[in-house]
C-alpha cells in the first residue's frame, strides 16, 4: 500500500485488459461507420444525388461525428477530472455502442425519405460525443498506473484499440461483402452494426470492474481535485492545449485517408475490387500494431517527443508516394503504400500516450488530453470530405496527396513547441497542493 492508503498500481495484465478491450470495442463502432460511409451510405441514404455528390454527402455524415467531439471531450473530461475515470469510461462505451446498434436498425431513404439521413447524422453525433471521452479515459487508466519510465508502453494499450478497431470493423464488412448486392444492401451491411451490442456487453463487463488509477486516486486523497477542471486547464496549460490539438491532427488524418477515403477512391477511381481493398487494409493493421509497440518502447528510452517528431516527419513525406503506388492499380504496390502508412501512424501513436500524459497536471489531465485529442481528430475528420472535392477539381490524386501533407507539417511544427508539465518537489508529498506548470 502507498501512503495515505492509496493502492499501488495494478498489474500490467489488468491495466491492459481495462484499457485495450473497451477501446477496441469503441473504435470498432466508430470505424464501421467510416467503412459504411464509403461503401453503403451513398447508395442507401443519399440515392437522389449523383455518385460524386452522394459520396461527398456520405463522407460529410462521417465528418459530422467530429463536430461534437471537442464538446464531448470537454464535458466528459470535466466529469472525469471531477468524479473519476471509471464512470466516464462506462458512459462513453454506452453512448457509442448504443448509437452504433441503432444505426444498424435505421430505415433507409427508400423507406423514410429525408428522415433517414437526418437520423443517421443524429446518431453519428451521439457516437462522436461518446467516443470523445474514450481515448482520454482509457489512456489514463493505463498511464496513471504506470511509473514515469513506462508511460509510453502503458499508454500504447489504449492506442492498440485503434488498429484493432480498424481490423475488426473491416473483418466484419469483409465477412458480409461477399454477399450478392441485393442481400448486402438490404440486410448484410446491418450485421456489423448489430454485432456492436455483443461487443458493448463485453466492454461493459471489463470496465465495470475497474478501480480508479493510482495517480488520480492519490489526487483525490490529497484533495487537489478542482471544481471546474476546464477553467483550470485554460489557466495552467493554454499553450500545451493548443499545441496538443495541432499535434494530434496528423495520425488520424493519415488513418482516415487510408481507412475511409481510399475505400471510395480505390474502387471508383482506380478500379480495385471492394474485397481487395478491405483485405489490403486488414493486412496493414498488423504492421500498425507492431509499429505502435516499437515506438512506445523507444519513446520510454529516448523520449516520447523525439519519436513523435520522427513520426510527424514521415507524415509529411509519405502521402505523395502512397497515392502514386495506389494509382498503379497493382494490389502489391497498394499493399506497400498501406503498410508504410501504418508505420507512419504507428510511430506517432506509440509516442502519443506518454507525450500527452506528461503535458498536463493530474487534476486537469482527463480534460486536457481529451480536448487536445478531440480537436486533432475533429480537424482530421473534417478534411475527409475535402478529398473527393479535390480529386474532382484536379482530375488526379496529386492535389489530394499534397493536401494530405499539410496535417503532417502542422503537427510537426506543433510538437516541437510542446512543453512538459513539471511538478515542484513539494507537490510529491501527500496533501500538498502546489500547481504544476509548463516547462520546456
C-alpha positions as CSV (number, residue, x, y, z in Angstrom):
1,X,0.0,0.0,0.0
2,X,1.1,3.5,-0.7
3,X,0.9,6.4,1.7
4,X,-2.5,7.5,2.9
5,X,-4.0,4.2,1.9
6,X,-3.8,4.7,-1.8
7,X,-3.4,1.4,-3.5
8,X,-0.4,0.7,-5.7
9,X,-0.7,0.5,-9.5
10,X,-2.4,-2.7,-10.5
11,X,-0.8,-5.4,-12.6
12,X,0.0,-4.9,-16.3
13,X,-2.4,-7.6,-17.3
14,X,-5.3,-5.9,-15.5
15,X,-4.5,-2.5,-16.9
16,X,-4.1,-3.9,-20.4
17,X,-7.5,-5.5,-20.3
18,X,-9.2,-2.4,-18.9
19,X,-7.6,-0.1,-21.4
20,X,-7.4,-2.2,-24.6
21,X,-10.6,-4.2,-24.7
22,X,-13.0,-1.3,-24.2
23,X,-11.1,1.0,-26.6
24,X,-11.1,-1.7,-29.3
25,X,-14.9,-2.0,-28.9
26,X,-15.4,1.7,-29.2
27,X,-13.2,2.1,-32.2
28,X,-14.8,-0.8,-33.9
29,X,-18.1,1.1,-33.5
30,X,-16.5,4.2,-34.9
31,X,-14.8,2.7,-37.9
32,X,-17.7,0.6,-39.1
33,X,-19.4,3.9,-39.7
34,X,-16.5,5.1,-41.8
35,X,-16.4,1.9,-43.8
36,X,-20.2,2.1,-44.4
37,X,-19.9,5.7,-45.3
38,X,-17.6,4.7,-48.1
39,X,-19.4,1.5,-49.3
40,X,-23.0,1.7,-48.3
41,X,-24.5,5.0,-47.2
42,X,-24.1,6.9,-50.6
43,X,-26.5,4.4,-52.2
44,X,-29.0,3.8,-49.3
45,X,-29.2,7.2,-47.6
46,X,-28.3,9.7,-50.4
47,X,-29.7,8.0,-53.5
48,X,-31.1,11.1,-55.2
49,X,-27.6,12.6,-55.6
50,X,-25.2,11.8,-58.5
51,X,-22.4,9.4,-57.4
52,X,-19.8,12.1,-56.6
53,X,-22.4,14.2,-54.6
54,X,-23.6,11.1,-52.8
55,X,-20.1,10.2,-51.8
56,X,-19.5,13.7,-50.6
57,X,-22.7,13.7,-48.6
58,X,-21.9,10.3,-47.0
59,X,-18.4,11.4,-46.0
60,X,-19.9,14.6,-44.6
61,X,-22.1,12.4,-42.4
62,X,-18.9,10.6,-41.3
63,X,-17.3,14.0,-40.6
64,X,-20.3,15.2,-38.6
65,X,-19.3,12.9,-35.7
66,X,-16.2,15.1,-35.3
67,X,-18.1,18.3,-34.8
68,X,-19.3,17.3,-31.3
69,X,-16.0,15.7,-30.3
70,X,-14.5,18.8,-28.7
71,X,-17.7,19.4,-26.8
72,X,-17.9,15.7,-25.7
73,X,-14.3,15.8,-24.7
74,X,-14.8,18.9,-22.6
75,X,-17.9,17.6,-20.9
76,X,-16.7,14.0,-20.3
77,X,-13.2,15.3,-19.4
78,X,-14.7,17.7,-16.8
79,X,-16.5,14.9,-15.0
80,X,-13.6,12.5,-15.5
81,X,-11.4,15.0,-13.6
82,X,-14.2,15.8,-11.0
83,X,-15.7,12.4,-10.4
84,X,-13.4,9.8,-11.7
85,X,-12.0,8.0,-14.8
86,X,-14.1,4.8,-14.4
87,X,-17.6,6.2,-14.6
88,X,-16.9,8.3,-17.7
89,X,-15.3,5.3,-19.5
90,X,-18.5,3.3,-18.9
91,X,-20.7,6.2,-20.1
92,X,-18.6,6.7,-23.3
93,X,-18.9,3.0,-24.1
94,X,-22.7,3.0,-23.7
95,X,-23.2,6.2,-25.8
96,X,-21.0,5.0,-28.6
97,X,-22.2,1.4,-28.6
98,X,-25.9,2.3,-28.3
99,X,-25.9,4.7,-31.2
100,X,-24.0,2.2,-33.3
101,X,-26.6,-0.5,-32.7
102,X,-29.4,1.9,-33.6
103,X,-27.7,2.7,-36.9
104,X,-28.0,-0.9,-37.7
105,X,-31.8,-0.8,-37.5
106,X,-32.3,2.5,-39.3
107,X,-34.8,2.6,-42.2
108,X,-33.2,3.8,-45.4
109,X,-34.1,6.7,-47.7
110,X,-36.4,4.5,-49.7
111,X,-38.5,3.8,-46.6
112,X,-38.3,7.1,-44.7
113,X,-37.2,9.7,-47.1
114,X,-35.2,12.7,-45.8
115,X,-35.8,11.5,-42.3
116,X,-33.3,8.6,-42.9
117,X,-30.2,10.7,-43.4
118,X,-31.2,13.1,-40.6
119,X,-31.5,10.2,-38.2
120,X,-28.2,8.8,-39.5
121,X,-26.4,12.1,-38.8
122,X,-28.1,12.4,-35.4
123,X,-26.8,9.0,-34.3
124,X,-23.4,9.8,-35.7
125,X,-23.3,13.0,-33.5
126,X,-24.1,10.9,-30.4
127,X,-21.5,8.4,-31.4
128,X,-18.9,11.2,-31.8
129,X,-19.9,12.7,-28.4
130,X,-19.4,9.4,-26.7
131,X,-16.1,8.4,-28.3
132,X,-14.7,11.9,-27.4
133,X,-14.1,10.8,-23.9
134,X,-13.0,7.3,-24.7
135,X,-9.4,7.8,-25.6
136,X,-8.5,10.1,-22.7
137,X,-10.0,7.8,-20.1
138,X,-8.6,4.6,-21.5
139,X,-5.2,6.2,-21.8
140,X,-5.2,7.4,-18.2
141,X,-6.4,4.1,-16.8
142,X,-3.1,2.8,-18.2
143,X,-0.6,5.7,-17.8
144,X,-1.7,6.8,-14.3
145,X,-1.0,3.2,-13.2
146,X,2.5,3.3,-14.7
147,X,5.8,4.6,-13.5
148,X,7.2,7.6,-15.3
149,X,9.6,5.5,-17.3
150,X,6.9,3.2,-18.6
151,X,4.3,5.9,-19.6
152,X,4.5,5.3,-23.3
153,X,4.4,1.5,-23.1
154,X,1.3,1.6,-20.8
155,X,-0.2,4.3,-23.0
156,X,0.2,2.1,-26.0
157,X,-2.5,-0.2,-24.5
158,X,-5.2,2.4,-25.4
159,X,-3.5,3.0,-28.8
160,X,-3.8,-0.6,-29.8
161,X,-7.6,-0.1,-29.8
162,X,-7.4,2.0,-33.0
163,X,-5.9,-0.6,-35.3
164,X,-7.8,-3.4,-33.7
165,X,-11.0,-1.3,-34.3
166,X,-10.0,-1.0,-38.0
167,X,-9.1,-4.7,-38.1
168,X,-12.4,-5.9,-36.6
169,X,-14.6,-3.4,-38.5
170,X,-13.1,-4.4,-41.8
171,X,-13.3,-8.1,-41.0
172,X,-17.0,-7.6,-40.2
173,X,-17.6,-5.9,-43.5
174,X,-15.4,-8.4,-45.4
175,X,-17.5,-11.2,-44.0
176,X,-20.7,-9.7,-45.4
177,X,-19.3,-8.1,-48.6
178,X,-19.2,-11.4,-50.4
179,X,-23.0,-11.4,-50.4
180,X,-24.8,-10.6,-53.6
181,X,-25.6,-6.9,-53.9
182,X,-29.2,-7.3,-53.2
183,X,-28.6,-9.1,-49.9
184,X,-25.7,-6.9,-48.9
185,X,-27.5,-3.6,-49.4
186,X,-30.8,-4.9,-47.8
187,X,-29.6,-6.7,-44.7
188,X,-25.9,-7.6,-44.9
189,X,-24.5,-4.2,-44.1
190,X,-26.5,-4.1,-40.9
191,X,-24.8,-7.1,-39.3
192,X,-21.6,-5.3,-38.3
193,X,-23.6,-2.6,-36.6
194,X,-25.8,-5.1,-34.8
195,X,-22.8,-7.0,-33.6
196,X,-21.9,-3.9,-31.6
197,X,-24.4,-4.9,-28.9
198,X,-22.4,-8.1,-28.1
199,X,-19.1,-6.2,-28.0
200,X,-20.5,-3.5,-25.8
201,X,-21.6,-6.1,-23.2
202,X,-18.0,-7.4,-23.2
203,X,-16.6,-4.0,-22.8
204,X,-19.1,-3.1,-20.1
205,X,-18.2,-6.2,-18.0
206,X,-14.5,-5.3,-18.2
207,X,-14.9,-1.7,-17.3
208,X,-17.5,-2.0,-14.5
209,X,-14.8,-3.9,-12.6
210,X,-12.3,-1.1,-12.8
211,X,-10.9,0.8,-9.9
212,X,-9.6,4.3,-10.3
213,X,-6.0,4.6,-11.4
214,X,-3.3,5.2,-8.8
215,X,-2.4,8.8,-9.6
216,X,-6.0,10.1,-9.7
217,X,-6.9,8.2,-6.5
218,X,-3.9,9.9,-4.9
219,X,-5.0,13.3,-6.2
220,X,-8.5,12.8,-4.6
221,X,-6.9,11.8,-1.3
222,X,-4.8,14.9,-1.4
223,X,-7.9,16.9,-2.2
224,X,-6.4,18.6,-5.2
225,X,-9.3,17.8,-7.5
226,X,-10.6,21.0,-8.9
227,X,-14.3,22.2,-9.2
228,X,-14.0,23.4,-12.8
229,X,-11.2,21.4,-14.4
230,X,-11.6,23.0,-17.8
231,X,-11.1,26.5,-16.4
232,X,-8.1,25.3,-14.5
233,X,-6.8,23.7,-17.7
234,X,-7.0,27.0,-19.6
235,X,-5.3,28.8,-16.8
236,X,-2.4,26.4,-16.3
237,X,-1.8,24.8,-19.7
238,X,-3.1,27.0,-22.5
239,X,0.0,26.6,-24.6
240,X,0.0,22.8,-24.4
241,X,-3.7,22.6,-25.0
242,X,-3.4,24.4,-28.3
243,X,-0.2,22.7,-29.4
244,X,-1.5,19.3,-28.4
245,X,-4.6,19.8,-30.5
246,X,-2.5,20.7,-33.5
247,X,0.0,17.9,-32.9
248,X,-2.9,15.4,-32.8
249,X,-4.1,16.1,-36.3
250,X,-1.6,14.1,-38.4
251,X,-2.2,10.5,-37.1
252,X,-6.0,10.4,-37.8
253,X,-5.6,12.4,-41.0
254,X,-3.4,9.7,-42.4
255,X,-5.6,7.0,-40.9
256,X,-8.9,8.3,-42.3
257,X,-7.3,8.9,-45.7
258,X,-6.5,5.2,-45.8
259,X,-9.4,3.5,-44.0
260,X,-12.2,5.7,-45.3
261,X,-11.3,7.7,-48.4
262,X,-9.2,5.0,-50.0
263,X,-12.2,2.7,-50.0
264,X,-14.1,5.1,-52.1
265,X,-11.2,6.3,-54.3
266,X,-9.7,2.9,-54.8
267,X,-12.9,1.3,-56.0
268,X,-14.4,4.2,-58.0
269,X,-11.4,6.0,-59.4
270,X,-8.7,3.3,-59.7
271,X,-10.8,0.2,-60.1
272,X,-9.9,-2.1,-57.2
273,X,-12.4,-4.6,-56.1
274,X,-14.1,-3.9,-52.8
275,X,-12.8,-7.0,-51.1
276,X,-9.3,-6.4,-52.4
277,X,-9.1,-3.0,-50.6
278,X,-10.6,-4.3,-47.4
279,X,-8.1,-7.2,-47.4
280,X,-5.1,-4.8,-48.0
281,X,-6.2,-2.5,-45.2
282,X,-6.6,-5.6,-42.9
283,X,-3.1,-6.7,-43.8
284,X,-1.6,-3.3,-42.8
285,X,-3.1,-3.4,-39.3
286,X,-0.6,-6.0,-38.0
287,X,2.2,-3.6,-39.0
288,X,0.4,-0.7,-37.4
289,X,0.1,-2.6,-34.1
290,X,3.8,-3.6,-34.2
291,X,4.9,0.0,-35.0
292,X,2.9,1.3,-32.0
293,X,4.7,-1.2,-29.7
294,X,8.2,-0.5,-31.1
295,X,7.6,3.3,-31.0
296,X,6.3,3.1,-27.4
297,X,9.4,1.1,-26.3
298,X,11.7,3.6,-28.0
299,X,9.7,6.5,-26.5
300,X,10.3,5.3,-23.0
301,X,14.0,5.1,-23.7
302,X,14.7,8.1,-25.9
303,X,11.8,10.4,-25.2
304,X,8.2,10.5,-26.5
305,X,8.6,13.9,-28.0
306,X,11.5,12.8,-30.2
307,X,9.6,9.8,-31.5
308,X,6.6,11.9,-32.2
309,X,8.7,14.4,-34.2
310,X,10.1,11.5,-36.3
311,X,6.6,10.2,-37.0
312,X,5.3,13.7,-38.0
313,X,8.2,14.0,-40.5
314,X,7.1,10.7,-42.1
315,X,3.5,12.0,-42.3
316,X,4.8,15.0,-44.3
317,X,6.8,12.8,-46.7
318,X,4.7,9.7,-47.4
319,X,1.3,10.9,-48.9
320,X,2.6,11.6,-52.4
321,X,4.3,8.2,-52.9
322,X,1.4,6.5,-51.2
323,X,-1.1,7.8,-53.8
324,X,1.3,7.1,-56.6
325,X,1.6,3.5,-55.6
326,X,-2.2,3.1,-55.2
327,X,-2.7,4.7,-58.6
328,X,-0.8,1.9,-60.4
329,X,-3.8,-0.4,-59.8
330,X,-1.4,-3.1,-58.6
331,X,-2.6,-4.7,-55.4
332,X,1.0,-5.5,-54.3
333,X,2.1,-1.9,-54.6
334,X,-1.0,-0.7,-52.9
335,X,-0.2,-3.0,-50.0
336,X,3.2,-1.4,-49.7
337,X,1.5,2.0,-49.7
338,X,-0.8,1.0,-46.8
339,X,1.9,-0.8,-44.9
340,X,4.2,2.3,-44.8
341,X,1.1,4.4,-43.9
342,X,0.5,2.1,-41.0
343,X,4.1,2.6,-39.8
344,X,3.6,6.4,-40.1
345,X,0.6,6.2,-37.9
346,X,2.2,3.7,-35.5
347,X,5.2,5.9,-34.8
348,X,3.1,8.8,-33.6
349,X,0.5,6.6,-31.8
350,X,3.2,4.8,-29.8
351,X,4.7,8.0,-28.6
352,X,1.4,9.9,-28.1
353,X,0.3,8.3,-24.8
354,X,3.5,9.1,-23.0
355,X,3.7,12.6,-24.5
356,X,0.2,13.7,-23.8
357,X,0.1,12.3,-20.2
358,X,3.2,14.4,-19.3
359,X,1.7,17.6,-20.8
360,X,-1.0,18.2,-18.2
361,X,-1.3,18.0,-14.4
362,X,-3.2,15.1,-12.9
363,X,-6.1,17.3,-11.8
364,X,-6.9,18.5,-15.3
365,X,-5.4,15.7,-17.3
366,X,-8.6,14.0,-18.5
367,X,-9.9,17.3,-19.8
368,X,-6.5,18.3,-21.3
369,X,-5.7,15.2,-23.3
370,X,-9.3,14.5,-24.3
371,X,-9.8,18.1,-25.7
372,X,-6.4,18.1,-27.4
373,X,-7.0,14.7,-29.0
374,X,-10.6,15.6,-30.0
375,X,-9.5,18.8,-31.6
376,X,-6.9,16.9,-33.7
377,X,-9.5,14.2,-34.6
378,X,-12.1,16.9,-35.5
379,X,-9.8,18.7,-37.9
380,X,-8.6,15.4,-39.4
381,X,-12.2,14.2,-39.8
382,X,-13.3,17.5,-41.3
383,X,-10.7,17.0,-44.0
384,X,-12.2,13.8,-45.2
385,X,-14.9,15.3,-47.4
386,X,-12.4,17.6,-49.0
387,X,-10.5,14.7,-50.6
388,X,-13.2,13.8,-53.2
389,X,-13.7,17.5,-53.9
390,X,-10.0,18.0,-54.6
391,X,-10.0,14.9,-56.8
392,X,-13.0,16.1,-58.8
393,X,-11.5,19.5,-59.2
394,X,-8.0,18.4,-60.2
395,X,-8.8,15.2,-62.1
396,X,-6.0,13.3,-60.4
397,X,-4.8,12.2,-56.9
398,X,-1.9,14.8,-56.8
399,X,-3.9,17.6,-55.2
400,X,-5.2,15.1,-52.6
401,X,-1.8,13.8,-51.8
402,X,-0.3,17.3,-51.5
403,X,-3.1,18.4,-49.3
404,X,-2.6,15.4,-47.0
405,X,1.0,16.5,-46.4
406,X,-0.3,19.6,-44.7
407,X,-1.6,18.0,-41.5
408,X,1.8,16.3,-41.0
409,X,3.6,19.6,-41.3
410,X,1.2,21.3,-38.9
411,X,1.7,18.5,-36.3
412,X,5.4,18.6,-36.8
413,X,5.6,22.3,-36.0
414,X,3.3,22.0,-33.1
415,X,5.0,19.1,-31.3
416,X,8.3,21.0,-31.5
417,X,6.8,23.7,-29.2
418,X,5.2,21.4,-26.6
419,X,6.4,21.7,-23.1
420,X,6.1,19.0,-20.4
421,X,4.2,19.8,-17.2
422,X,6.7,19.8,-14.3
423,X,5.9,19.2,-10.7
424,X,7.7,21.0,-7.9
425,X,9.3,18.7,-5.3
426,X,6.8,19.7,-2.6
427,X,3.8,18.5,-4.7
428,X,5.1,15.0,-4.5
429,X,4.3,15.0,-0.7
430,X,0.9,13.8,0.3
431,X,-1.5,16.7,0.9
432,X,0.4,19.3,-1.0
433,X,-1.5,21.4,-3.4
434,X,1.3,23.0,-5.5
435,X,0.3,23.8,-9.0
436,X,2.2,22.2,-11.9
437,X,3.4,24.5,-14.7
438,X,4.6,24.1,-18.2
439,X,8.3,23.9,-18.9
440,X,10.3,23.2,-22.0
